[in-house]
Amino acid sequence: MSNVPDLQPIAADTGRLLPSLTNAVWTSDASTSYELNTKCQDFITRYLGRSLITPDDPHMIQVNRKLLTLAFTYPFLMHASLAVALTYDRHLNGPSDCRRSLQECYHWSQSTILFNKRLRQPIEAQDKDPIWGTAAALVILTFSSTDACTPEQSWPLKSSSSSDLDWLRMSHGKMSLWHIVDPLRSDSLFSVMTATFARMHSPLPERGIDGIPPALAVVCDLQDSSTAENNLYFHAAHGLSQILDLPDREVTTGHIQLFLRSVHGPFEDPLREKDPVALLLLYLWYRKASRSIWWIELRARVECPSICMYLQLYHKDRATLQTFLPGGALADGWN
């Protein structure tokens, strides 16, 4: 389970809610208000009760409690928090519950509308943490939500559309807010996570294949002389390789960001065009990250087998690539 707060759902501190769930509880600001019904309040309390976030790091507890407090005066943050809570509940229900609920869609939509409206206004210092927390929640919602219930309905097996890889656009959009809200500023509630942010933004190697498994280097055509300038898989392969040998329990959102941030520029276009090696790297990343990060698992349920089926169907002549897939010589060591 991840211990990185800014990409985690907003956890609840049951002690901060009103004593009785039948009492009226509101989230409101100068222009918007919303009354939390009994079910909304129940989902906030069950969030922590179901051990969604059980960090040993006291900084993590501090961040989530402060975000919850802010949610009562920032409706866009509260709606995002409720939407993520509902999404997590769907995750707990297993593969049979693949469709977003009406309530999940409602809170997601309300958060998006209010958030976009807020971003068109001047951003004051006190608004920066709620904005960053909401952006992080919207990334979770976008990544975890897919319209497909089966691999056959999922990208890349389905016909291409403009909505493919929407989660990439949302992730890039969140990072575009970094310099505006500066979550590392001294008065930010996220400043206690400086070490975690440093891991997320740690530099990847500039040259060579140190740390990349030999079989992966071969399929990516990477050599000692390889760089990001002469091989479009360079950064993605390095970002993936840094988590492959980590025990699943130690993989955090900070670690998985090393791969995600490489999915841009020279690598993003081939991925959208269903380049087989780019798809393989994403497949291997899904296999590893989905065992540790619940919101990645929701998408990986259908997209990971869809990638596998696509590669086996359309690129069965790529022998080195096929060895990584189920039935291949290297499959057991990569699953």
C-alpha positions in Angstrom: 0.0 0.0 0.0 1.2 3.4 -0.8 2.4 5.9 1.8 2.5 8.9 -0.4 -0.3 11.4 0.7 -0.7 13.6 -2.3 -1.8 10.7 -4.5 -3.9 9.0 -1.8 -7.6 9.3 -1.3 -8.5 11.7 1.5 -8.7 9.6 4.7 -11.0 10.4 7.5 -10.4 11.0 11.2 -13.6 9.7 12.9 -13.0 12.0 15.9 -13.5 15.1 13.8 -17.0 14.4 12.6 -20.0 15.4 14.7 -21.0 12.9 17.4 -24.2 11.8 15.7 -24.4 11.0 12.0 -28.0 12.2 12.0 -26.8 15.7 12.6 -26.4 18.0 9.6 -22.9 18.2 8.3 -22.0 20.6 5.5 -19.2 21.5 3.2 -19.4 25.0 2.1 -17.5 28.1 0.8 -18.6 31.6 -0.2 -20.4 30.3 -3.3 -21.3 26.6 -2.8 -22.6 24.4 -0.1 -23.5 20.7 0.1 -25.0 18.8 2.9 -23.5 15.4 3.6 -26.2 12.8 4.0 -25.9 9.8 6.3 -24.3 7.7 3.6 -21.7 10.4 2.8 -20.8 10.6 6.4 -20.7 6.9 6.7 -18.3 6.6 3.8 -15.9 9.2 5.3 -15.8 7.2 8.6 -15.6 3.8 6.9 -12.7 5.1 4.8 -10.3 4.9 7.7 -12.3 2.0 9.4 -11.5 -0.2 6.4 -7.8 0.5 6.8 -7.5 2.2 3.4 -4.7 4.2 4.9 -2.8 2.7 7.8 0.5 4.5 7.8 3.2 4.1 10.3 4.5 7.5 9.3 3.1 10.2 11.6 3.5 12.7 8.8 1.0 10.7 6.7 -1.6 10.9 9.4 -1.0 14.6 9.9 -1.5 15.3 6.1 -4.7 13.3 5.8 -6.3 14.8 8.9 -5.5 18.3 7.7 -6.9 17.6 4.2 -10.1 16.2 5.8 -10.5 19.4 7.8 -10.0 21.5 4.7 -12.6 19.5 2.8 -15.4 21.0 5.0 -14.6 24.5 3.7 -13.7 23.5 0.2 -16.6 21.6 -1.5 -14.5 20.6 -4.6 -12.1 18.8 -2.2 -15.0 17.1 -0.3 -16.7 15.9 -3.5 -13.4 14.6 -4.8 -12.8 12.8 -1.4 -16.3 11.2 -1.5 -15.8 10.1 -5.1 -12.5 8.4 -4.3 -14.1 6.8 -1.2 -16.8 5.3 -3.5 -14.2 4.2 -6.0 -12.2 2.4 -3.2 -15.4 0.7 -2.1 -15.9 -0.5 -5.6 -12.3 -1.8 -5.6 -13.1 -3.8 -2.4 -16.1 -5.4 -4.1 -13.7 -7.1 -6.6 -13.8 -7.6 -10.4 -17.6 -8.1 -10.4 -18.2 -4.5 -9.6 -16.6 -2.8 -12.7 -19.0 0.0 -13.4 -18.9 3.4 -11.7 -22.0 4.0 -9.5 -24.3 7.0 -10.0 -23.0 8.5 -6.7 -19.4 8.1 -7.7 -20.0 9.8 -11.0 -22.0 12.6 -9.3 -19.3 13.5 -6.8 -16.6 13.2 -9.4 -18.5 15.5 -11.8 -19.3 18.1 -9.0 -15.7 18.2 -8.0 -14.5 18.7 -11.5 -17.0 21.5 -12.2 -16.2 23.3 -8.9 -12.5 22.7 -9.3 -12.3 24.2 -12.8 -14.4 27.1 -11.7 -12.0 27.7 -8.8 -8.9 27.5 -11.0 -10.3 30.4 -13.1 -10.2 32.7 -10.1 -7.2 34.2 -8.3 -5.5 31.5 -6.1 -4.8 32.7 -2.5 -2.2 31.1 -0.3 -4.8 29.3 1.8 -6.2 27.7 -1.4 -3.1 26.0 -2.5 -3.2 22.8 -0.4 -6.9 22.1 -1.2 -6.2 22.6 -4.8 -3.2 20.2 -4.8 -5.1 17.6 -2.8 -8.1 17.8 -5.2 -5.8 17.5 -8.3 -4.3 14.4 -6.8 -7.7 12.9 -6.1 -8.9 13.6 -9.6 -5.8 11.8 -11.0 -6.8 8.8 -8.9 -10.3 8.9 -10.2 -9.3 9.3 -13.9 -6.7 6.5 -13.6 -8.9 4.0 -11.8 -12.0 4.5 -13.9 -12.4 2.7 -17.2 -15.5 2.1 -19.3 -14.4 -1.5 -20.0 -15.5 -4.5 -18.0 -13.6 -7.1 -20.1 -10.2 -7.1 -21.8 -11.9 -7.2 -25.2 -13.6 -3.9 -24.5 -10.4 -2.3 -23.2 -7.6 -0.4 -24.8 -5.5 -1.5 -26.8 -7.8 -4.2 -28.1 -10.6 -1.9 -28.8 -10.6 0.6 -31.6 -8.6 3.7 -31.0 -10.4 6.9 -29.8 -9.5 10.3 -28.6 -10.2 9.2 -25.0 -7.4 6.6 -25.0 -4.9 7.2 -22.2 -6.9 10.0 -20.7 -5.1 9.4 -17.4 -2.0 10.7 -19.0 -3.5 14.0 -19.8 -4.8 14.3 -16.2 -1.5 13.4 -14.7 0.3 16.0 -16.9 -2.4 18.5 -15.8 -1.8 17.9 -12.2 1.9 18.4 -12.5 1.3 21.7 -14.4 0.0 23.0 -11.0 3.2 22.2 -9.2 4.8 25.6 -9.6 1.5 27.4 -8.9 0.8 25.7 -5.6 4.3 24.6 -4.6 3.5 21.7 -2.3 7.0 21.9 -0.8 6.7 25.5 0.4 7.3 25.9 4.1 3.7 26.6 5.1 2.2 23.7 3.0 0.8 20.7 4.8 2.6 18.6 2.2 6.0 20.0 3.1 6.5 17.2 5.6 6.7 14.8 2.6 9.8 16.4 1.1 11.7 13.1 1.1 8.9 11.3 -0.7 8.6 14.1 -3.4 12.4 13.8 -3.8 12.0 10.1 -4.6 9.3 10.9 -7.2 11.5 13.4 -8.9 14.8 11.6 -8.5 16.9 11.7 -11.8 17.1 8.6 -14.0 20.4 7.5 -15.5 21.6 9.5 -18.5 23.4 6.7 -20.3 23.7 2.9 -20.4 21.8 -0.1 -19.1 23.0 -0.4 -15.5 20.1 -1.7 -13.4 18.0 -2.9 -16.4 17.6 -6.7 -16.6 19.4 -8.1 -19.6 16.3 -9.6 -21.2 14.5 -6.2 -21.0 17.5 -4.4 -22.4 17.5 -6.7 -25.4 13.8 -6.3 -26.2 14.2 -2.5 -25.9 17.4 -2.5 -28.0 19.2 -0.8 -25.2 23.0 -0.9 -25.0 25.8 0.8 -23.0 25.8 3.7 -25.4 22.0 4.2 -25.2 20.5 7.5 -24.0 17.1 9.1 -24.1 18.1 10.9 -27.2 18.9 7.8 -29.3 16.4 5.3 -27.7 12.8 6.3 -27.0 12.4 3.4 -24.4 15.4 4.5 -22.4 13.7 6.4 -19.5 10.7 4.1 -19.4 12.9 1.0 -19.1 15.0 2.6 -16.4 11.9 3.8 -14.5 10.3 0.3 -14.6 13.5 -1.4 -13.7 13.8 0.5 -10.4 10.7 -1.1 -9.0 11.0 -4.7 -10.4 13.1 -6.1 -7.6 11.4 -4.2 -4.8 9.1 -6.4 -2.5 5.5 -5.5 -3.3 5.0 -4.2 0.2 7.7 -1.6 -0.4 6.4 -0.2 -3.7 4.9 3.2 -3.1 3.4 5.9 -5.3 6.8 7.6 -5.2 8.4 4.6 -6.8 5.7 4.1 -9.5 6.0 7.8 -10.5 9.5 7.1 -11.9 7.8 5.2 -14.8 4.8 7.4 -15.1 6.8 10.6 -15.6 8.7 8.9 -18.5 5.4 8.3 -20.4 5.7 11.6 -22.3 7.3 13.0 -25.4 9.2 10.4 -27.5 7.6 7.5 -25.6 4.0 8.7 -25.4 3.3 8.9 -29.1 4.5 5.2 -29.8 2.4 4.1 -26.8 -0.7 5.8 -28.2 0.1 4.1 -31.6 0.3 0.7 -29.8 4.0 0.2 -30.4 4.7 -3.4 -29.2 7.7 -2.6 -27.0 6.0 0.4 -25.4 3.0 -1.8 -24.7 5.2 -4.4 -23.1 6.8 -1.9 -20.8 3.4 -0.6 -19.7 2.2 -4.3 -19.3 5.2 -5.1 -17.0 4.6 -1.9 -15.0 1.0 -2.8 -14.5 1.9 -6.3 -13.3 4.2 -4.9 -10.7 2.4 -1.7 -9.6 -1.1 -3.1 -9.5 -0.2 -5.5 -6.7 0.7 -2.5 -4.4 -1.5 0.5 -5.5 -5.2 -0.2 -5.4 -6.2 2.5 -7.9 -3.8 1.1 -10.5 -5.2 -2.4 -9.9 -8.7 -1.2 -10.9 -7.5 -0.2 -14.4 -5.0 -3.1 -14.7 -7.8 -5.6 -14.2 -8.8 -5.1 -17.8 -6.1 -3.2 -19.5 -3.2 -5.5 -18.5 -4.8 -8.6 -20.0 -5.9 -6.5 -23.0 -2.3 -5.6 -23.7 -1.3 -9.2 -23.3 -3.9 -10.4 -25.7 -3.1 -7.6 -28.2 0.6 -8.5 -28.2 -0.1 -12.2 -28.6 -2.6 -11.6 -31.4 -0.7 -9.0 -33.5 2.9 -9.5 -32.6 3.3 -13.2 -32.1 6.3 -13.1 -34.5 8.3 -11.0 -31.9 9.9 -13.9 -30.1 11.9 -11.9 -27.6 8.8 -9.9 -26.7 6.6 -13.0 -26.3 9.0 -14.5 -23.7 7.7 -12.0 -21.2 4.0 -13.0 -21.7 2.1 -15.9 -20.1 3.4 -19.1 -21.5 6.8 -17.5 -22.4 10.1 -18.6 -21.0 10.5 -15.5 -18.8 6.9 -15.1 -17.8 7.1 -16.6 -14.3 10.0 -14.3 -13.4 8.1 -11.2 -14.4 4.8 -11.9 -12.7 
